[in-house]
Amino acid sequence: MIRAVSSLSLGLVVLLTLPGCRDTNRKSGLPRAQVRHLNPDELCKSSHKTQAVVVFGPNRTIHVSAQHSVDPDNQVIGAGDLRKQTEAALKNLEYALASGGAGPQHLVKCTIYLVQGQPSEPCLEVLRNTWDESVKPPALTVVYVPALSRPEFLVAIDATAVVPLD
């Protein structure tokens, strides 16, 4: 027990001395995360969601809202075509990641939402073929849903990425 407390204390001391970690929460003494909401010009604007949220701390964490197959004017790309919609949603995911200083290589978690009745294989095939082999696959969950936010949408993809601070 004493060893565990000592390790935790040492870890906090090391953490608190990292560059950019001096801003602390007064109650806990832990570094305070800074949060930035991003809506890049390459993506459509929405009043009900942020396209990406970056959390700065010892690492920069980027949480990306579900991306659909829409252009910046919110027009559907590939209506009725799961493969084209998946390609467009992944391209939008890349735009959101780039706005937070990340790329596909920083992905740690993706969730793919498919409308019930759609086959998962075309979507997973697009995912496998989109990024080169240097990108390690993130943790992945595929969820079937009765519908998405618009009847034209067949797929949506959300993600979390972590960028180590240098």
Contact map, one row per residue, 1 for C-alpha under 8 A:
1111100000000000000000000000000000000000000000000000000000000000000000000000000000000000000000000000000000000000000000000000000000000000000000000000000000000000000000
1111110000000000000000000000000000000000000000000000000000000000000000000000000000000000000000000000000000000000000000000000000000000000000000000000000000000000000000
1111111000000000000000000000000000000000000000000000000000000000000000000000000000000000000000000000000000000000000000000000000000000000000000000000000000000000000000
1111111100000000000000000000000000000000000000000000000000000000000000000000000000000000000000000000000000000000000000000000000000000000000000000000000000000000000000
1111111110000000000000000000000000000000000000000000000000000000000000000000000000000000000000000000000000000000000000000000000000000000000000000000000000000000000000
0111111111000000000000000000000000000000000000000000000000000000000000000000000000000000000000000000000000000000000000000000000000000000000000000000000000000000000000
0011111111100000000000000000000000000000000000000000000000000000000000000000000000000000000000000000000000000000000000000000000000000000000000000000000000000000000000
0001111111110000000000000000000000000000000000000000000000000000000000000000000000000000000000000000000000000000000000000000000000000000000000000000000000000000000000
0000111111111000000000000000000000000000000000000000000000000000000000000000000000000000000000000000000000000000000000000000000000000000000000000000000000000000000000
0000011111111100000000000000000000000000000000000000000000000000000000000000000000000000000000000000000000000000000000000000000000000000000000000000000000000000000000
0000001111111110000000000000000000000000000000000000000000000000000000000000000000000000000000000000000000000000000000000000000000000000000000000000000000000000000000
0000000111111111000000000000010000000000000000000000000000000000000000000000000000000000000000000000000000000000000000000000000000000000000000000000000000000000000000
0000000011111111100000000000000000000000000000000000000000000000000000000000000000000000000000000000000000000000000000000000000000000000000000000000000000000000000000
0000000001111111110000000000000000000000000000000000000000000000000000000000000000000000000000000000000000000000000000000000000000000000000000000000000000000000000000
0000000000111111110010000000001000000000000000000000000001000000000000000000000000000000000000000000000000000000000000000000000000000000000000000000000000000000000000
0000000000011111110011000000011000000000000000000000000000000000000000000000000000000000000000000000000000000000000000000000000000000000000000000000000000000000000000
0000000000001111111011000000000000000000000000000000000000000000000000000000000000000000000000000000000000000000000000000000000000000000000000000000000000000000000000
0000000000000111111111000000000000000000000000000000000001000000000000000000000000000000000000000000000000000000000000000000000000000000000000000000000000000000000000
0000000000000000111111000000000000000000000000000000000000000000000000000000000000000000000000000000000000000000000000000000000000000000000000000000000000000000000000
0000000000000000011111100000000000000000000000000000000011000000000000000000000000000000000000000000000000000000000000000000000000000000000000000000000000000000000000
0000000000000011111111110000001100000000000000000000000011000000000000000000000000000000000000000000000000000000000000000000000000000000000000000000000000000000000000
0000000000000001111111110000001000000000000000000000000000000000000000000000000000000000000000000000000000000000000000000000000000000000000000000000000000000000000000
0000000000000000000111111000001100000000000000000000000000000000000000000000000000000000000000000000000000000000000000000000000000000000000000000000000000000000000000
0000000000000000000011111101111100000000000000000000000000000000000000000000000000000000000000000000000000000000000000000000000000000000000000000000000000000000000000
0000000000000000000000111111111100000000000000000000000000000000000000000000000000000000000000000000000000000000000000000000000000000000000000000000000000000000000000
0000000000000000000000011111110000000000000000000000000000000000000000000000000000000000000000000000000000000000000000000000000000000000000000000000000000000000000000
0000000000000000000000001111100000000000000000000000000000000000000000000000000000000000000000000000000000000000000000000000000000000000000000000000000000000000000000
0000000000000000000000011111110000000000000000000000000000000000000000000000000000000000000000000000000000000000000000000000000000000000000000000000000000000000000000
0000000000000000000000011111111000000000000000000000000000000000000000000000000000000000000000000000000000000000000000000000000000000000000000000000000000000000000000
0000000000010001000000011101111100000000000000000000000000000000000000000000000000000000000000000000000000000000000000000000000000000000000000000000000000000000000000
0000000000000011000011111000111110000000000000000000000010000000000000000000000000000000000000000000000000000000000000000000000000000000000000000000000000000000000000
0000000000000000000010111000011111000000000000000000000010000000000000000000000000000000000000000000000000000000000000000000000000000000000000000000000000000000000000
0000000000000000000000000000001111100000000000000000001110000000000000000000000000000000000000000000000000000000000000000000000000000000000000000000000000000000000000
0000000000000000000000000000000111110000000000000000001110000000000000000000000000000000000000000000000000000000000000000000000000000000000000000000000000000000000000
0000000000000000000000000000000011111000000000000000111100000000000000000000000000000000000000000000000000000000000000000000000000000000000000000000000000000000000000
0000000000000000000000000000000001111100000000000000111000000000000000000000000000000000000000000000000000000000000000000000000000000000000000000000000000000000000000
0000000000000000000000000000000000111110000000000111110000000000000000000000000000000000000000000000000000000000000000000000000000000000000000000000000000000000000000
0000000000000000000000000000000000011111000000000111110000000000000000000000000000000000000000010011000000000000000000000000000000000000000000000000000000000000000000
0000000000000000000000000000000000001111101010000111000000000000000000000000000000000000000000010010000000000000000000000000000000000000000000000000000000000000000000
0000000000000000000000000000000000000111111000000010000000000000000000000000000000000000000000110010000000000000000000000000000000000000000000000000000000000000000000
0000000000000000000000000000000000000011111100000000000000000000000000010000000000000000000000000000000000000000000000000000000000000000000000000000000000000000000000
0000000000000000000000000000000000000001111100000000000000000000000000110000000000000000000100100000000000000000000000000000000000000000000000000000000000000000000000
0000000000000000000000000000000000000011111110000010000000000000000001111000000000000000000100110000000000000000000000000000000000000000000000000000000000000000000000
0000000000000000000000000000000000000000111111000000000000000000000001111100000000000000000000000000000000000000000000000000000000000000000000000000000000000000000000
0000000000000000000000000000000000000010001111100000000000000000000000010100000000000000000000000000000000000000000000000000000000000000000000000000000000000000000000
0000000000000000000000000000000000000000000111111100000000000000000000000000000000000000000000000000000000000000000000000000000000000000000000000000000000000000000000
0000000000000000000000000000000000000000000011111000000000000000000000000000000000000000000000000000000000000000000000000000000000000000000000000000000000000000000000
0000000000000000000000000000000000000000000001111100000000000000000000000000000000000000000000000000000000000000000000000000000000000000000000000000000000000000000000
0000000000000000000000000000000000000000000001111110000000000000100000000000000000000000000000000000000000000000000000000000000000000000000000000000000000000000000000
0000000000000000000000000000000000001110000001011111100000000001100000000000000000000000000000000000000000000000000000000000000000000000000000000000000000000000000000
0000000000000000000000000000000000001111001000001111100000000001111000000000000000000000000000010000000000000000000000000000000000000000000000000000000000000000000000
0000000000000000000000000000000000001110000000000111110000000111100000000000000000000000000000011011000000000000000000000000000000000000000000000000000000000000000000
0000000000000000000000000000000000111100000000000111111000001111000000000000000000000000000000000001000000000000000000000000000000000000000000000000000000000000000000
0000000000000000000000000000000000111100000000000001111100011110000000000000000000000000000000000001000000000000000000000000000000000000000000000000000000000000000000
0000000000000000000000000000000011110000000000000000111110111100000000000000000000000000000000000000000000000000000000000000000000000000000000000000000000000000000000
0000000000000000000000000000000011100000000000000000011111111000000000000000000000000000000000000000000000000000000000000000000000000000000000000000000000000000000000
0000000000000000000110000000001111000000000000000000001111110000000000000000000000000000000000000000000000000000000000000000000000000000000000000000000000000000000000
0000000000000010010110000000000000000000000000000000000111110000000000000000000000000000000000000000000000000000000000000000000000000000000000000000000000000000000110
0000000000000000000000000000000000000000000000000000001111111000000000000000000000000000000000000000000000000000000000000000000000000000000000000000000000000000011110
0000000000000000000000000000000000000000000000000000011111111100000000000000000000000000000000000000000000000000000000000000000000000000000000000000000000000000011110
0000000000000000000000000000000000000000000000000000111100111110000000000000000000000000000000000000000000000000000000000000000000000000000000000000000000000001111000
0000000000000000000000000000000000000000000000000001111000011111000000000000000000000000000000001001010000000000000000000000000000000000000000000000000000000001110000
0000000000000000000000000000000000000000000000000001110000001111100000000000000000000000000000000000000000000000000000000000000000000000000000000000000000000111100000
0000000000000000000000000000000000000000000000000111100000000111111000000000000000000000000010011000000000000000000000000000000000000000000000000000000000000111000000
0000000000000000000000000000000000000000000000001111000000000011111000000000000000000000000000000000000000000000000000000000000000000000000000000000000000001110000000
0000000000000000000000000000000000000000000000000010000000000001111100000000000000000000000000000000000000000000000000000000000000000000000000000000000000011110000000
0000000000000000000000000000000000000000000000000010000000000001111110000000000000000000110110000000000000000000000000000000000000000000000000000000000000011100000000
0000000000000000000000000000000000000000000000000000000000000000011111000000000000001101100100000000000000000000000000000000000000000000000000000000000010111000000000
0000000000000000000000000000000000000000000000000000000000000000001111100001110000011111100100000000000000000000000000000000000000000000000000000000000010110000000000
0000000000000000000000000000000000000000001100000000000000000000000111111111100000000001100000000000000000000000000000000000000000000000000000000000000000000000000000
0000000000000000000000000000000000000000011100000000000000000000000011111111100000000000000000000000000000000000000000000000000000000000000000000000000000000000000000
0000000000000000000000000000000000000000111110000000000000000000000001111110000000000000000000000000000000000000000000000000000000000000000000000000000000000000000000
0000000000000000000000000000000000000000001100000000000000000000000001111110000000000000000000000000000000000000000000000000000000000000000000000000000000000000000000
0000000000000000000000000000000000000000000110000000000000000000000001111111000000000000000000000000000000000000000000000000000000000000000000000000000000000000000000
0000000000000000000000000000000000000000000000000000000000000000000001111111100000000000000000000000000000000000000000000000000000000000000000000000000000000000000000
0000000000000000000000000000000000000000000000000000000000000000000011100111111000000000000000000000000000000000000000000000000000000000000000000000000110000000000000
0000000000000000000000000000000000000000000000000000000000000000000011100011111000011001000000000000000000000000000000000000000000000000000000000000000000000000000000
0000000000000000000000000000000000000000000000000000000000000000000010000001111111011000000000000000000000000000000000000000000000000000000000000000000000000000000000
0000000000000000000000000000000000000000000000000000000000000000000000000001111110001000000000000000000000000000000000000000000000000000000000000000000110000000000000
0000000000000000000000000000000000000000000000000000000000000000000000000000011111000000000000000000000000000000000000000000000000000000000000000000000111000000000000
0000000000000000000000000000000000000000000000000000000000000000000000000000011111111000000000000000000000000000000000000000000000000000000000000000000001000000000000
0000000000000000000000000000000000000000000000000000000000000000000000000000010111111100000000000000000000000000000001000110000000000000000000000000000001100000000000
0000000000000000000000000000000000000000000000000000000000000000000000000000000011111110000000000000000000000000000000000110010000000000000000000000000000000000000000
0000000000000000000000000000000000000000000000000000000000000000000010000000110011111111000000000000000000000000000000000000000000000000000000000000000000000000000000
0000000000000000000000000000000000000000000000000000000000000000000110000000111011111111100000000000000000000000000000000000000000000000000000000000000011100000000000
0000000000000000000000000000000000000000000000000000000000000000000110000000000001111111110000000000000000000000000000000010011000000000000000000000000000110000000000
0000000000000000000000000000000000000000000000000000000000000000000010000000000000111111111000000000000000000000000000000000010001000000000000000000000000000000000000
0000000000000000000000000000000000000000000000000000000000000000000111000000100000011111111100000000000000000000000000000000000000000000000000000000000000000000000000
0000000000000000000000000000000000000000000000000000000000000000001111000000000000001111111110000000000000000000000000000000000000000000000000000000000000111000000000
0000000000000000000000000000000000000000000000000000000000000000001000000000000000000111111111000000000000000000000000000000001000000000000000000000000000001000000000
0000000000000000000000000000000000000000000000000000000000000000000000000000000000000011111111100000000000000000000000000000000000000000000000000000000000000000000000
0000000000000000000000000000000000000000011000000000000000000000001110000000000000000001111111110000000000000000000000000000000000000000000000000000000000000000000000
0000000000000000000000000000000000000000000000000000000000000001001000000000000000000000111111111000000000000000000000000000000000000000000000000000000000001110000000
0000000000000000000000000000000000000000000000000000000000000000000000000000000000000000011111111100001100000000000000000000000000000000000000000000000000000000000000
0000000000000000000000000000000000000001011000000000000000000000000000000000000000000000001111111110000000000000000000000000000000000000000000000000000000000000000000
0000000000000000000000000000000000000111001000000011000000000001000000000000000000000000000111111111000000000000000000000000000000000000000000000000000000000000000000
0000000000000000000000000000000000000000000000000001000000000101000000000000000000000000000011111111111100000000000000000000000000000000000000000000000000000000100000
0000000000000000000000000000000000000000000000000000000000000000000000000000000000000000000001111111111000000000000000000000000000000000000000000000000000000000000000
0000000000000000000000000000000000000111000000000001000000000000000000000000000000000000000000111111110000000000000000000000000000000000000000000000000000000000000000
0000000000000000000000000000000000000100000000000001110000000100000000000000000000000000000000011111110000000000000000000000000000000000000000000000000000000000000000
0000000000000000000000000000000000000000000000000000000000000000000000000000000000000000000000001111111000000000000000000000000000000000000000000000000000000000001000
0000000000000000000000000000000000000000000000000000000000000100000000000000000000000000000000001111111111000000000000000000000000000000000000000000000000000000111000
0000000000000000000000000000000000000000000000000000000000000000000000000000000000000000000001001100111111100000000000000000000000000000000000000000000000000000000000
0000000000000000000000000000000000000000000000000000000000000000000000000000000000000000000001001000011111100000000000000000000000100010000000000000000000000000000000
0000000000000000000000000000000000000000000000000000000000000000000000000000000000000000000000000000011111100000000000000000000000000111000000000000000000000000000000
0000000000000000000000000000000000000000000000000000000000000000000000000000000000000000000000000000011111110000000000000000000000000000000000000000000000000000111000
0000000000000000000000000000000000000000000000000000000000000000000000000000000000000000000000000000001111111100000000000000000000000000110000000000000000000011110000
0000000000000000000000000000000000000000000000000000000000000000000000000000000000000000000000000000000001111100000000000000000000000000111000000000000000000011110000
0000000000000000000000000000000000000000000000000000000000000000000000000000000000000000000000000000000000111110000000000000000000000000011100000000000000000011100000
0000000000000000000000000000000000000000000000000000000000000000000000000000000000000000000000000000000000111111000000000000000000000000011110000000000000001111000000
0000000000000000000000000000000000000000000000000000000000000000000000000000000000000000000000000000000000001111100000000000000000000000000111100000000000001110000000
0000000000000000000000000000000000000000000000000000000000000000000000000000000000000000000000000000000000000111110000000000000000000000000111100000000000111100000000
0000000000000000000000000000000000000000000000000000000000000000000000000000000000000000000000000000000000000011111000000000000000000000000001111000000000111000000000
0000000000000000000000000000000000000000000000000000000000000000000000000000000000000000000000000000000000000001111101010000000000000000000001111000000001110000000000
0000000000000000000000000000000000000000000000000000000000000000000000000000000000000000000000000000000000000000111111000000000000000000000000011111000011100000000000
0000000000000000000000000000000000000000000000000000000000000000000000000000000000000000000000000000000000000000011111000000000000000000000000011110000000000000000000
0000000000000000000000000000000000000000000000000000000000000000000000000000000000000000000000000000000000000000001111100000000000000000000000000000000000000000000000
0000000000000000000000000000000000000000000000000000000000000000000000000000000001000000000000000000000000000000011111110000000000000000000000000000000001000000000000
0000000000000000000000000000000000000000000000000000000000000000000000000000000000000000000000000000000000000000000011111110000000000000000000000000000000000000000000
0000000000000000000000000000000000000000000000000000000000000000000000000000000000000000000000000000000000000000010001111111000000000000000001000000000000000000000000
0000000000000000000000000000000000000000000000000000000000000000000000000000000000000000000000000000000000000000000000111111100000000000000000000000000000000000000000
0000000000000000000000000000000000000000000000000000000000000000000000000000000001100000000000000000000000000000000000111111110000000000000000000000000000000000000000
0000000000000000000000000000000000000000000000000000000000000000000000000000000001100100000000000000000000000000000000111111111000000000000000000000000000000000000000
0000000000000000000000000000000000000000000000000000000000000000000000000000000000000000000000000000000000000000000000011111111100000000000000000000000000000000000000
0000000000000000000000000000000000000000000000000000000000000000000000000000000000000000000000000000000000000000000000001111111110000000000000000000000000000000000000
0000000000000000000000000000000000000000000000000000000000000000000000000000000000100110000000000000000000000000000000000111111111000000000000000000000000000000000000
0000000000000000000000000000000000000000000000000000000000000000000000000000000000000100010000000000000000000000000000000011111111100000000000000000000000000000000000
0000000000000000000000000000000000000000000000000000000000000000000000000000000000000000000000000000000000000000000000000001111111100000000000000000000000000000000000
0000000000000000000000000000000000000000000000000000000000000000000000000000000000000000000000000000000000000000000000000000111111110000000000000000000000000000000000
0000000000000000000000000000000000000000000000000000000000000000000000000000000000000010000000000000000000000000000000000000011111110000000000000000000000000000000000
0000000000000000000000000000000000000000000000000000000000000000000000000000000000000000000000000000000100000000000000000000001111111110000000000000000000000000000000
0000000000000000000000000000000000000000000000000000000000000000000000000000000000000000000000000000000000000000000000000000000011111110000000000000000000000000000000
0000000000000000000000000000000000000000000000000000000000000000000000000000000000000000000000000000000000000000000000000000000000111111000000000000000000000000000000
0000000000000000000000000000000000000000000000000000000000000000000000000000000000000000000000000000000010000000000000000000000000111111000000000000000000000000000000
0000000000000000000000000000000000000000000000000000000000000000000000000000000000000000000000000000000110000000000000000000000000111111100000000000000000000000000000
0000000000000000000000000000000000000000000000000000000000000000000000000000000000000000000000000000000010000000000000000000000000001111110000000000000000000000000000
0000000000000000000000000000000000000000000000000000000000000000000000000000000000000000000000000000000000110000000000000000000000000011111000000000000000000000000000
0000000000000000000000000000000000000000000000000000000000000000000000000000000000000000000000000000000000111100000000000000000000000001111100000000000000000000000000
0000000000000000000000000000000000000000000000000000000000000000000000000000000000000000000000000000000000011100000000000000000000000000111110000000000000000000000000
0000000000000000000000000000000000000000000000000000000000000000000000000000000000000000000000000000000000001111000000000000000000000000011111000000000000000000000000
0000000000000000000000000000000000000000000000000000000000000000000000000000000000000000000000000000000000000111000000000000000000000000001111100000000000000000000000
0000000000000000000000000000000000000000000000000000000000000000000000000000000000000000000000000000000000000011110000010000000000000000000111110000000000000000000000
0000000000000000000000000000000000000000000000000000000000000000000000000000000000000000000000000000000000000011110000000000000000000000000011111000000000000000000000
0000000000000000000000000000000000000000000000000000000000000000000000000000000000000000000000000000000000000000111100000000000000000000000001111100000000000000000000
0000000000000000000000000000000000000000000000000000000000000000000000000000000000000000000000000000000000000000111100000000000000000000000000111111000000000000000000
0000000000000000000000000000000000000000000000000000000000000000000000000000000000000000000000000000000000000000001100000000000000000000000000011111000000000000000000
0000000000000000000000000000000000000000000000000000000000000000000000000000000000000000000000000000000000000000001100000000000000000000000000001111111001000000000000
0000000000000000000000000000000000000000000000000000000000000000000000000000000000000000000000000000000000000000001000000000000000000000000000001111111011110000000000
0000000000000000000000000000000000000000000000000000000000000000000000000000000000000000000000000000000000000000000000000000000000000000000000000011111010000000000000
0000000000000000000000000000000000000000000000000000000000000000000000000000000000000000000000000000000000000000000000000000000000000000000000000011111110000000000000
0000000000000000000000000000000000000000000000000000000000000000000000000000000000000000000000000000000000000000000000000000000000000000000000000011111111000000000000
0000000000000000000000000000000000000000000000000000000000000000000000000001001100000000000000000000000000000000000000000000000000000000000000000000011111000000000000
0000000000000000000000000000000000000000000000000000000000000000000110000001001100001000000000000000000000000000001000000000000000000000000000000001111111110000000000
0000000000000000000000000000000000000000000000000000000000000000000000000000000111001000000000000000000000000000011001000000000000000000000000000011001111110000000000
0000000000000000000000000000000000000000000000000000000000000000000110000000000001001100100000000000000000000001111000000000000000000000000000000001000011111000000000
0000000000000000000000000000000000000000000000000000000000000000011110000000000000000100100000000000000000000001110000000000000000000000000000000001000011111100000000
0000000000000000000000000000000000000000000000000000000000000000111100000000000000000000110010000000000000000111100000000000000000000000000000000000000000111110000000
0000000000000000000000000000000000000000000000000000000000000011111000000000000000000000000010000000000000000111000000000000000000000000000000000000000000011111000000
0000000000000000000000000000000000000000000000000000000000000011110000000000000000000000000010000000000000111110000000000000000000000000000000000000000000001111100000
0000000000000000000000000000000000000000000000000000000000001111000000000000000000000000000000000000000000111100000000000000000000000000000000000000000000000111110000
0000000000000000000000000000000000000000000000000000000000001110000000000000000000000000000000001000010001111000000000000000000000000000000000000000000000000011111000
0000000000000000000000000000000000000000000000000000000000111100000000000000000000000000000000000000010001110000000000000000000000000000000000000000000000000001111100
0000000000000000000000000000000000000000000000000000000000111000000000000000000000000000000000000000110001000000000000000000000000000000000000000000000000000000111110
0000000000000000000000000000000000000000000000000000000001110000000000000000000000000000000000000000000000000000000000000000000000000000000000000000000000000000011111
0000000000000000000000000000000000000000000000000000000001110000000000000000000000000000000000000000000000000000000000000000000000000000000000000000000000000000001111
0000000000000000000000000000000000000000000000000000000000000000000000000000000000000000000000000000000000000000000000000000000000000000000000000000000000000000000111
